[in-house]
Amino acid sequence: MVFFSARNDPAQLANIVDRVEAGQVQLAISGRRLLADARLLHQQSEAGAVRVLLIPER
């Protein structure tokens, strides 16, 4: 398992999405949350309680 982070860089994020969709990267998804929970998840992430990746559904 490899952990990585992405900057707020649209080109880099688009590249990551393309790689996931091509099957080059697999995500271990432990749960799905509503967008309304994003603030709480961000707070928990900054506290080190969870790792969060927000991916809008297409």
Backbone atoms as SQL, in Angstrom:
CREATE TABLE atoms (id INTEGER PRIMARY KEY, chain TEXT, resi INTEGER, resn TEXT, atom TEXT, x REAL, y REAL, z REAL);
INSERT INTO atoms VALUES
  (1, 'A', 1, 'MET', 'N', 0.845, -1.158, 0.000),
  (2, 'A', 1, 'MET', 'CA', 0.000, 0.000, 0.000),
  (3, 'A', 1, 'MET', 'C', 0.901, 1.233, 0.000),
  (4, 'A', 2, 'VAL', 'N', 0.563, 2.197, -0.810),
  (5, 'A', 2, 'VAL', 'CA', 1.321, 3.432, -0.916),
  (6, 'A', 2, 'VAL', 'C', 0.392, 4.592, -0.628),
  (7, 'A', 3, 'PHE', 'N', 0.833, 5.480, 0.251),
  (8, 'A', 3, 'PHE', 'CA', 0.069, 6.684, 0.529),
  (9, 'A', 3, 'PHE', 'C', 0.707, 7.836, -0.215),
  (10, 'A', 4, 'PHE', 'N', -0.103, 8.689, -0.768),
  (11, 'A', 4, 'PHE', 'CA', 0.424, 9.869, -1.431),
  (12, 'A', 4, 'PHE', 'C', -0.554, 11.005, -1.220),
  (13, 'A', 5, 'SER', 'N', -0.090, 12.200, -1.439),
  (14, 'A', 5, 'SER', 'CA', -0.981, 13.351, -1.321),
  (15, 'A', 5, 'SER', 'C', -0.897, 14.155, -2.600),
  (16, 'A', 6, 'ALA', 'N', -1.924, 14.919, -2.838),
  (17, 'A', 6, 'ALA', 'CA', -1.983, 15.750, -4.034),
  (18, 'A', 6, 'ALA', 'C', -2.192, 17.197, -3.633),
  (19, 'A', 7, 'ARG', 'N', -1.537, 18.067, -4.359),
  (20, 'A', 7, 'ARG', 'CA', -1.737, 19.494, -4.137),
  (21, 'A', 7, 'ARG', 'C', -3.075, 19.898, -4.759),
  (22, 'A', 8, 'ASN', 'N', -3.478, 21.099, -4.482),
  (23, 'A', 8, 'ASN', 'CA', -4.680, 21.629, -5.111),
  (24, 'A', 8, 'ASN', 'C', -4.301, 22.071, -6.524),
  (25, 'A', 9, 'ASP', 'N', -4.006, 21.090, -7.347),
  (26, 'A', 9, 'ASP', 'CA', -3.538, 21.310, -8.708),
  (27, 'A', 9, 'ASP', 'C', -4.459, 20.525, -9.641),
  (28, 'A', 10, 'PRO', 'N', -5.333, 21.211, -10.373),
  (29, 'A', 10, 'PRO', 'CA', -6.302, 20.502, -11.223),
  (30, 'A', 10, 'PRO', 'C', -5.667, 19.500, -12.187),
  (31, 'A', 11, 'ALA', 'N', -4.523, 19.840, -12.760),
  (32, 'A', 11, 'ALA', 'CA', -3.881, 18.920, -13.708),
  (33, 'A', 11, 'ALA', 'C', -3.404, 17.654, -13.003),
  (34, 'A', 12, 'GLN', 'N', -2.829, 17.809, -11.802),
  (35, 'A', 12, 'GLN', 'CA', -2.357, 16.647, -11.060),
  (36, 'A', 12, 'GLN', 'C', -3.541, 15.778, -10.626),
  (37, 'A', 13, 'LEU', 'N', -4.585, 16.392, -10.151),
  (38, 'A', 13, 'LEU', 'CA', -5.766, 15.635, -9.719),
  (39, 'A', 13, 'LEU', 'C', -6.421, 14.918, -10.895),
  (40, 'A', 14, 'ALA', 'N', -6.481, 15.581, -12.057),
  (41, 'A', 14, 'ALA', 'CA', -7.044, 14.944, -13.251),
  (42, 'A', 14, 'ALA', 'C', -6.202, 13.732, -13.648),
  (43, 'A', 15, 'ASN', 'N', -4.887, 13.844, -13.526),
  (44, 'A', 15, 'ASN', 'CA', -3.994, 12.728, -13.834),
  (45, 'A', 15, 'ASN', 'C', -4.253, 11.554, -12.908),
  (46, 'A', 16, 'ILE', 'N', -4.463, 11.837, -11.629),
  (47, 'A', 16, 'ILE', 'CA', -4.749, 10.767, -10.661),
  (48, 'A', 16, 'ILE', 'C', -6.057, 10.080, -11.019),
  (49, 'A', 17, 'VAL', 'N', -7.085, 10.858, -11.326),
  (50, 'A', 17, 'VAL', 'CA', -8.382, 10.280, -11.706),
  (51, 'A', 17, 'VAL', 'C', -8.228, 9.416, -12.956),
  (52, 'A', 18, 'ASP', 'N', -7.500, 9.916, -13.945),
  (53, 'A', 18, 'ASP', 'CA', -7.280, 9.137, -15.171),
  (54, 'A', 18, 'ASP', 'C', -6.588, 7.812, -14.865),
  (55, 'A', 19, 'ARG', 'N', -5.604, 7.838, -13.967),
  (56, 'A', 19, 'ARG', 'CA', -4.873, 6.609, -13.623),
  (57, 'A', 19, 'ARG', 'C', -5.765, 5.626, -12.876),
  (58, 'A', 20, 'VAL', 'N', -6.629, 6.129, -11.997),
  (59, 'A', 20, 'VAL', 'CA', -7.573, 5.259, -11.282),
  (60, 'A', 20, 'VAL', 'C', -8.523, 4.623, -12.285),
  (61, 'A', 21, 'GLU', 'N', -9.076, 5.440, -13.186),
  (62, 'A', 21, 'GLU', 'CA', -10.029, 4.917, -14.170),
  (63, 'A', 21, 'GLU', 'C', -9.381, 3.916, -15.117),
  (64, 'A', 22, 'ALA', 'N', -8.085, 4.064, -15.391),
  (65, 'A', 22, 'ALA', 'CA', -7.370, 3.137, -16.274),
  (66, 'A', 22, 'ALA', 'C', -6.935, 1.867, -15.544),
  (67, 'A', 23, 'GLY', 'N', -7.179, 1.809, -14.231),
  (68, 'A', 23, 'GLY', 'CA', -6.808, 0.631, -13.460),
  (69, 'A', 23, 'GLY', 'C', -5.348, 0.609, -13.037),
  (70, 'A', 24, 'GLN', 'N', -4.631, 1.719, -13.239),
  (71, 'A', 24, 'GLN', 'CA', -3.223, 1.781, -12.851),
  (72, 'A', 24, 'GLN', 'C', -3.061, 2.013, -11.353),
  (73, 'A', 25, 'VAL', 'N', -4.080, 2.568, -10.742),
  (74, 'A', 25, 'VAL', 'CA', -4.072, 2.831, -9.299),
  (75, 'A', 25, 'VAL', 'C', -5.375, 2.275, -8.739),
  (76, 'A', 26, 'GLN', 'N', -5.288, 1.556, -7.649),
  (77, 'A', 26, 'GLN', 'CA', -6.486, 1.040, -7.002),
  (78, 'A', 26, 'GLN', 'C', -6.647, 1.738, -5.658),
  (79, 'A', 27, 'LEU', 'N', -7.856, 2.146, -5.372),
  (80, 'A', 27, 'LEU', 'CA', -8.147, 2.824, -4.116),
  (81, 'A', 27, 'LEU', 'C', -8.799, 1.854, -3.138),
  (82, 'A', 28, 'ALA', 'N', -8.340, 1.878, -1.904),
  (83, 'A', 28, 'ALA', 'CA', -8.985, 1.106, -0.842),
  (84, 'A', 28, 'ALA', 'C', -10.000, 2.039, -0.199),
  (85, 'A', 29, 'ILE', 'N', -11.248, 1.832, -0.517),
  (86, 'A', 29, 'ILE', 'CA', -12.306, 2.716, -0.026),
  (87, 'A', 29, 'ILE', 'C', -12.929, 2.085, 1.205),
  (88, 'A', 30, 'SER', 'N', -12.786, 2.766, 2.325),
  (89, 'A', 30, 'SER', 'CA', -13.321, 2.227, 3.574),
  (90, 'A', 30, 'SER', 'C', -14.734, 2.722, 3.843),
  (91, 'A', 31, 'GLY', 'N', -15.151, 3.740, 3.130),
  (92, 'A', 31, 'GLY', 'CA', -16.499, 4.238, 3.333),
  (93, 'A', 31, 'GLY', 'C', -16.807, 5.392, 2.403),
  (94, 'A', 32, 'ARG', 'N', -18.067, 5.680, 2.316),
  (95, 'A', 32, 'ARG', 'CA', -18.523, 6.809, 1.509),
  (96, 'A', 32, 'ARG', 'C', -19.324, 7.728, 2.415),
  (97, 'A', 33, 'ARG', 'N', -19.167, 9.014, 2.195),
  (98, 'A', 33, 'ARG', 'CA', -19.872, 9.993, 3.013),
  (99, 'A', 33, 'ARG', 'C', -20.561, 11.016, 2.126),
  (100, 'A', 34, 'LEU', 'N', -21.525, 11.679, 2.668),
  (101, 'A', 34, 'LEU', 'CA', -22.211, 12.739, 1.944),
  (102, 'A', 34, 'LEU', 'C', -21.330, 13.974, 1.864),
  (103, 'A', 35, 'LEU', 'N', -21.502, 14.746, 0.812),
  (104, 'A', 35, 'LEU', 'CA', -20.757, 15.987, 0.674),
  (105, 'A', 35, 'LEU', 'C', -21.031, 16.908, 1.858),
  (106, 'A', 36, 'ALA', 'N', -22.206, 16.815, 2.432),
  (107, 'A', 36, 'ALA', 'CA', -22.551, 17.636, 3.601),
  (108, 'A', 36, 'ALA', 'C', -21.624, 17.350, 4.787),
  (109, 'A', 37, 'ASP', 'N', -20.975, 16.193, 4.805),
  (110, 'A', 37, 'ASP', 'CA', -20.059, 15.820, 5.890),
  (111, 'A', 37, 'ASP', 'C', -18.612, 16.249, 5.626),
  (112, 'A', 38, 'ALA', 'N', -18.363, 16.931, 4.511),
  (113, 'A', 38, 'ALA', 'CA', -16.996, 17.263, 4.115),
  (114, 'A', 38, 'ALA', 'C', -16.265, 18.082, 5.168),
  (115, 'A', 39, 'ARG', 'N', -16.927, 19.035, 5.778),
  (116, 'A', 39, 'ARG', 'CA', -16.254, 19.869, 6.789),
  (117, 'A', 39, 'ARG', 'C', -15.774, 19.010, 7.964),
  (118, 'A', 40, 'LEU', 'N', -16.635, 18.146, 8.474),
  (119, 'A', 40, 'LEU', 'CA', -16.273, 17.279, 9.592),
  (120, 'A', 40, 'LEU', 'C', -15.143, 16.330, 9.192),
  (121, 'A', 41, 'LEU', 'N', -15.221, 15.747, 8.011),
  (122, 'A', 41, 'LEU', 'CA', -14.174, 14.839, 7.550),
  (123, 'A', 41, 'LEU', 'C', -12.845, 15.567, 7.402),
  (124, 'A', 42, 'HIS', 'N', -12.885, 16.804, 6.916),
  (125, 'A', 42, 'HIS', 'CA', -11.657, 17.591, 6.796),
  (126, 'A', 42, 'HIS', 'C', -11.040, 17.839, 8.171),
  (127, 'A', 43, 'GLN', 'N', -11.871, 18.159, 9.144),
  (128, 'A', 43, 'GLN', 'CA', -11.380, 18.380, 10.507),
  (129, 'A', 43, 'GLN', 'C', -10.760, 17.102, 11.061),
  (130, 'A', 44, 'GLN', 'N', -11.419, 15.982, 10.853),
  (131, 'A', 44, 'GLN', 'CA', -10.896, 14.708, 11.330),
  (132, 'A', 44, 'GLN', 'C', -9.589, 14.356, 10.624),
  (133, 'A', 45, 'SER', 'N', -9.493, 14.681, 9.348),
  (134, 'A', 45, 'SER', 'CA', -8.278, 14.421, 8.593),
  (135, 'A', 45, 'SER', 'C', -7.113, 15.253, 9.121),
  (136, 'A', 46, 'GLU', 'N', -7.364, 16.533, 9.375),
  (137, 'A', 46, 'GLU', 'CA', -6.300, 17.390, 9.900),
  (138, 'A', 46, 'GLU', 'C', -5.837, 16.934, 11.281),
  (139, 'A', 47, 'ALA', 'N', -6.740, 16.327, 12.045),
  (140, 'A', 47, 'ALA', 'CA', -6.397, 15.822, 13.368),
  (141, 'A', 47, 'ALA', 'C', -5.696, 14.457, 13.283),
  (142, 'A', 48, 'GLY', 'N', -5.617, 13.893, 12.072),
  (143, 'A', 48, 'GLY', 'CA', -4.962, 12.605, 11.891),
  (144, 'A', 48, 'GLY', 'C', -5.857, 11.414, 12.165),
  (145, 'A', 49, 'ALA', 'N', -7.148, 11.659, 12.368),
  (146, 'A', 49, 'ALA', 'CA', -8.069, 10.571, 12.707),
  (147, 'A', 49, 'ALA', 'C', -8.449, 9.725, 11.496),
  (148, 'A', 50, 'VAL', 'N', -8.509, 10.336, 10.336),
  (149, 'A', 50, 'VAL', 'CA', -8.892, 9.622, 9.118),
  (150, 'A', 50, 'VAL', 'C', -8.086, 10.173, 7.949),
  (151, 'A', 51, 'ARG', 'N', -8.025, 9.396, 6.895),
  (152, 'A', 51, 'ARG', 'CA', -7.464, 9.874, 5.629),
  (153, 'A', 51, 'ARG', 'C', -8.644, 10.070, 4.699),
  (154, 'A', 52, 'VAL', 'N', -8.680, 11.210, 4.057),
  (155, 'A', 52, 'VAL', 'CA', -9.846, 11.555, 3.246),
  (156, 'A', 52, 'VAL', 'C', -9.414, 11.920, 1.844),
  (157, 'A', 53, 'LEU', 'N', -10.151, 11.419, 0.877),
  (158, 'A', 53, 'LEU', 'CA', -10.000, 11.816, -0.505),
  (159, 'A', 53, 'LEU', 'C', -11.400, 12.074, -1.020),
  (160, 'A', 54, 'LEU', 'N', -11.657, 13.307, -1.388),
  (161, 'A', 54, 'LEU', 'CA', -12.974, 13.657, -1.928),
  (162, 'A', 54, 'LEU', 'C', -12.951, 13.469, -3.426),
  (163, 'A', 55, 'ILE', 'N', -13.850, 12.615, -3.910),
  (164, 'A', 55, 'ILE', 'CA', -13.945, 12.348, -5.332),
  (165, 'A', 55, 'ILE', 'C', -15.395, 12.543, -5.735),
  (166, 'A', 56, 'PRO', 'N', -15.675, 13.549, -6.532),
  (167, 'A', 56, 'PRO', 'CA', -17.059, 13.720, -6.999),
  (168, 'A', 56, 'PRO', 'C', -17.436, 12.588, -7.945),
  (169, 'A', 57, 'GLU', 'N', -18.657, 12.139, -7.852),
  (170, 'A', 57, 'GLU', 'CA', -19.115, 11.098, -8.768),
  (171, 'A', 57, 'GLU', 'C', -19.399, 11.736, -10.115),
  (172, 'A', 58, 'ARG', 'N', -19.044, 11.019, -11.161),
  (173, 'A', 58, 'ARG', 'CA', -19.266, 11.555, -12.511),
  (174, 'A', 58, 'ARG', 'C', -20.600, 11.165, -13.040);
